[in-house]
Amino acid sequence: MEFPHHFRNPSLADLALTHRSAGRPNNERLEFLGDALLGATVAELLYDAHPNASEGELSRLRSQLVNGQALAVVARELELGDRLKLGPGELKSGGFRRESILADAFEALIAAVYLDDGYDACQQVVRRLFTPRIAELKRSSKDAKTRLQEWLQGKGLPLPVYELIDSYGEDHAKTFDVSCSIDEPTAIRVEGRAGSRRAAEQEAADAVLRRLQETPKS
């Protein structure tokens, strides 16, 4: 993938791709600025894409998009590793493949765009690279028990009741049967079975959520 910006001042791009192991000047200051610019623009994109998401949900989504591992993936897609300027030690140890170095270089490159052509150009680059990722991102990675609890709390309804029905089998291979019950908005009681009590509760909660989604006007 080609980087979506043509630099008026190519020396800014060169600086953004110069690791500190190559000496000074290097991309450390640009990385600092790029981190802030990237975080702000991704936050704005998420704010627009998920109008009903809470602050906590938006924070979780942003952390999935701008952590070092995720940014290293973007850097690899842009083939930044082939363009990095590294010192002899980093070259020998394969620094062009290291996630932290790739992520920092990408952030530095975002700052270089800002210095080269302003905030609007910087935002355009981030939108181009991250809008598809935001579209693919699952809105929430919460487990079923949490989602059920929040669904009920949001409607001012009583919380579910979990009850251990039975457990059997050898200690190293136990099976647990657990029920999950709610009285409102409609009475539902389902059972879950798994190799741990917690997993059985999750299975039962997930089944209750599916039932609620199938219930008209729930």
Disulfide bonds with the S-S distance in Angstrom:
none
